[in-house]
Amino acid sequence: MDGGDDHSPVSAWGSSLCSMPARTGHDYLQSLARMKPRIFLHGGRVADVRGEMAFQGALQSMAELYDLQHDPRFREFMLYSSPTTGDPVHVGFQPATSRAVLVAKRKAFKLRTDYTFGFMGRTMDFMNQMVTNMYLDRARFGLRGQQFADNVARYYEHVRDNDLFLTHALINPQIDRSRTSAEQEDAFLHLGKVRDTSDGIIVRGAKMLATMAPIAEEILCFPFGAGVAEGDDAYAVAFAIPLDTPGLELVCRESVASPPSSRFDHPLSSRFEEMDCIVVFNDVLIPWDRVFIDGGPGSRAVANAAGGGMGITGGVQTAARMLSQMEFFCGLAMKLADTIAITGFVHVQEKLGEMLSHLEVARSVFYGSEAMAFEGPDGLWSNAPLGQGAFHLQTMRIYRRFVEIVQLLGGGGFFYAPTEADFSNPESRTLIDKYARGRAGVSAEERVRLFKLAWDATGSSFGQRMQQYVTYYSGDPIRLTAAYYVGYDKDPLLDLVGRALGDTDSAHLPISPDDPGVPPPRREPRDPHAISAQYPTSSQVRPRAEH
Ligand SMILES: Cc1cc2nc3c(=O)[nH]c(=O)nc-3n(C[C@H](O)[C@H](O)[C@H](O)COP(=O)(O)OP(=O)(O)OC[C@H]3O[C@@H](n4cnc5c(N)ncnc54)[C@H](O)[C@@H]3O)c2cc1C
């Protein structure tokens, strides 16, 4: 690790932020107006994110999501009083001191995911849950010094009491996945610590993706899951800073909702496109009070331990998003089938039945995890995590199947769907009205709008990105599923086999509990090597000197 440029002290707490509880959409947009992040998009620099066409849909939707918490119909369960300021803040931050709090949180999460039909995965609620998890599990950050746990607690309060919108960047750029961070060709391809200063740590390198970064206010960086490899202490850095911190640069991908994008032609992508960016840190100073893991000796162990506890409350928000999306897909598929009168065919009924049965299992797990909630020794309530975790693993596959079914039912119908402009042209409209209509009673405009919705959900660039997003939502599905097996308490199931073989007597016959809300055995953070996690540990890693 070499030295970097000197930096004058900065306060990441932000000069412009006074306490702003439970914001409106207007408050959020005003806050963005004060920021000057360095963003590259489509070959140029973005001067003002609020004026950039590619971000309009997401900006508008985010503003609407902020407004929801002030709607008199919802604010009673969406807000609670900040224990620090007494002001109303979002319930997602509230530690669940009772089952009733779990219910309020679930209602608040589901309301916002329903608002976007689950098509915005990285709204404020996603990161608010991550910050709340970190706070509830902050002792793990204190392993290398109490000040780091205190920083986590202060940051949680800061995000809660200012209702900030965060993005996150966990994953290192792929570059060469057969090597650890330290083994990459350049020591700072992956984000790592360059050195300590009296003001904080200097970091350099990149993280692979940060969704919504251009229109977020802060970025939280953390090493992914429990996957920091041996020898990578300097890459085990965790911190949060404003997105316009000097030295921080964002490089956007091509928009999947390139303007002009009307709601008629692109009903989902015109509203819910969530930009993804590469995040580059050019010797960025992270002030000490924003450092959660400092990249010093032993930081790898801290990161792997802290990463293991990231899912304490996040599962409900994640499951709410997926459930909203499954509900939408079931409605979409049935409406589409009805529009062209194919619901009478048995294979169509079988496919729709397949979707609905997946949906009902999902609903049972979603609400069942609440019915199985339990109170921990610290007096905090948690939803039953194992079913939620399993649901999450299943949905990576189910989502692909839902996409496939909608496409199988739609056939070529997606492609005789002229544009809004063609409907406005009286000459083409006559043709369209006659030949592009659906079954008796369904006009051409109704059929075309519906098929455009279905294509945006499944086949457009937006729909395809969404599918990839669901698959890789929280990591590589293969290793996540393997980790589920590795971390599972297998003994009760193995005992059954012993009884069947006559090795144990029937005194071991289990009685199903009166109260299903029994805490599962605590799963310790997984050993990365047990599932060949983030980095391979054997044959694929070659010493750098050989290359
Ligand atoms: C649309 C989208 C948005 C995203 N947004 C964010 C975001 O906002 N913030 C963020 O931090 N991340 C984000 N991600 C990244 C996401 O977290 C990663 O995609 C996910 O963790 C998987 O990592 P990867 O993409 O690097 O795949 P890799 O880990 O590189 O995997 C690629 C393939 O290689 C295999 N493989 C690689 N290494 C191993 C190994 N050691 N053992 C076995 N198999 C291996 C995998 O099984 C897989 O088949 C986003 C991803 C998508 C698709």
PDBQT file of the ligand as one rigid body, heavy atoms in Angstrom, charges set to zero:
ROOT
HETATM    1  C1  LIG A 601     -29.149  -5.324 -11.840  1.00  0.00    +0.000 C 
HETATM    2  C2  LIG A 601     -28.169  -5.487 -10.710  1.00  0.00    +0.000 A 
HETATM    3  C3  LIG A 601     -28.043  -4.476  -9.759  1.00  0.00    +0.000 A 
HETATM    4  C4  LIG A 601     -27.111  -4.589  -8.726  1.00  0.00    +0.000 A 
HETATM    5  N1  LIG A 601     -26.988  -3.592  -7.804  1.00  0.00    +0.000 NA
HETATM    6  C5  LIG A 601     -26.053  -3.678  -6.835  1.00  0.00    +0.000 A 
HETATM    7  C6  LIG A 601     -25.881  -2.635  -5.870  1.00  0.00    +0.000 A 
HETATM    8  O1  LIG A 601     -26.590  -1.645  -5.849  1.00  0.00    +0.000 OA
HETATM    9  N2  LIG A 601     -24.889  -2.761  -4.957  1.00  0.00    +0.000 N 
HETATM   10  C7  LIG A 601     -24.083  -3.860  -4.914  1.00  0.00    +0.000 A 
HETATM   11  O2  LIG A 601     -23.216  -3.927  -4.051  1.00  0.00    +0.000 OA
HETATM   12  N3  LIG A 601     -24.225  -4.863  -5.813  1.00  0.00    +0.000 NA
HETATM   13  C8  LIG A 601     -25.184  -4.791  -6.762  1.00  0.00    +0.000 A 
HETATM   14  N4  LIG A 601     -25.325  -5.810  -7.665  1.00  0.00    +0.000 N 
HETATM   15  C9  LIG A 601     -24.301  -6.835  -7.693  1.00  0.00    +0.000 C 
HETATM   16  C10 LIG A 601     -24.732  -8.105  -7.046  1.00  0.00    +0.000 C 
HETATM   17  O3  LIG A 601     -24.586  -7.984  -5.672  1.00  0.00    +0.000 OA
HETATM   18  C11 LIG A 601     -23.818  -9.171  -7.650  1.00  0.00    +0.000 C 
HETATM   19  O4  LIG A 601     -24.207  -9.344  -8.986  1.00  0.00    +0.000 OA
HETATM   20  C12 LIG A 601     -23.898 -10.474  -6.916  1.00  0.00    +0.000 C 
HETATM   21  O5  LIG A 601     -23.383 -10.348  -5.623  1.00  0.00    +0.000 OA
HETATM   22  C13 LIG A 601     -23.072 -11.560  -7.637  1.00  0.00    +0.000 C 
HETATM   23  O6  LIG A 601     -21.766 -11.126  -7.845  1.00  0.00    +0.000 OA
HETATM   24  P1  LIG A 601     -21.172 -10.987  -9.310  1.00  0.00    +0.000 P 
HETATM   25  O7  LIG A 601     -22.175 -10.338 -10.185  1.00  0.00    +0.000 OA
HETATM   26  O8  LIG A 601     -19.851 -10.348  -9.176  1.00  0.00    +0.000 OA
HETATM   27  O9  LIG A 601     -21.038 -12.458  -9.838  1.00  0.00    +0.000 OA
HETATM   28  P2  LIG A 601     -19.803 -13.400  -9.619  1.00  0.00    +0.000 P 
HETATM   29  O10 LIG A 601     -19.599 -13.631  -8.156  1.00  0.00    +0.000 OA
HETATM   30  O11 LIG A 601     -18.634 -12.880 -10.360  1.00  0.00    +0.000 OA
HETATM   31  O12 LIG A 601     -20.332 -14.726 -10.277  1.00  0.00    +0.000 OA
HETATM   32  C14 LIG A 601     -20.363 -14.907 -11.703  1.00  0.00    +0.000 C 
HETATM   33  C15 LIG A 601     -20.374 -16.386 -11.991  1.00  0.00    +0.000 C 
HETATM   34  O13 LIG A 601     -19.149 -16.975 -11.542  1.00  0.00    +0.000 OA
HETATM   35  C16 LIG A 601     -19.376 -17.988 -10.559  1.00  0.00    +0.000 C 
HETATM   36  N5  LIG A 601     -18.381 -17.805  -9.504  1.00  0.00    +0.000 N 
HETATM   37  C17 LIG A 601     -17.635 -16.674  -9.269  1.00  0.00    +0.000 A 
HETATM   38  N6  LIG A 601     -16.829 -16.871  -8.223  1.00  0.00    +0.000 NA
HETATM   39  C18 LIG A 601     -17.060 -18.129  -7.757  1.00  0.00    +0.000 A 
HETATM   40  C19 LIG A 601     -16.551 -18.893  -6.670  1.00  0.00    +0.000 A 
HETATM   41  N7  LIG A 601     -15.617 -18.423  -5.846  1.00  0.00    +0.000 N 
HETATM   42  N8  LIG A 601     -17.041 -20.118  -6.476  1.00  0.00    +0.000 NA
HETATM   43  C20 LIG A 601     -17.992 -20.619  -7.291  1.00  0.00    +0.000 A 
HETATM   44  N9  LIG A 601     -18.517 -19.950  -8.348  1.00  0.00    +0.000 NA
HETATM   45  C21 LIG A 601     -18.051 -18.726  -8.575  1.00  0.00    +0.000 A 
HETATM   46  C22 LIG A 601     -20.792 -17.726 -10.054  1.00  0.00    +0.000 C 
HETATM   47  O14 LIG A 601     -21.429 -18.910  -9.591  1.00  0.00    +0.000 OA
HETATM   48  C23 LIG A 601     -21.502 -17.138 -11.259  1.00  0.00    +0.000 C 
HETATM   49  O15 LIG A 601     -21.987 -18.156 -12.070  1.00  0.00    +0.000 OA
HETATM   50  C24 LIG A 601     -26.278  -5.736  -8.668  1.00  0.00    +0.000 A 
HETATM   51  C25 LIG A 601     -26.436  -6.767  -9.613  1.00  0.00    +0.000 A 
HETATM   52  C26 LIG A 601     -27.372  -6.649 -10.611  1.00  0.00    +0.000 A 
HETATM   53  C27 LIG A 601     -27.501  -7.780 -11.589  1.00  0.00    +0.000 C 
ENDROOT
TORSDOF 0
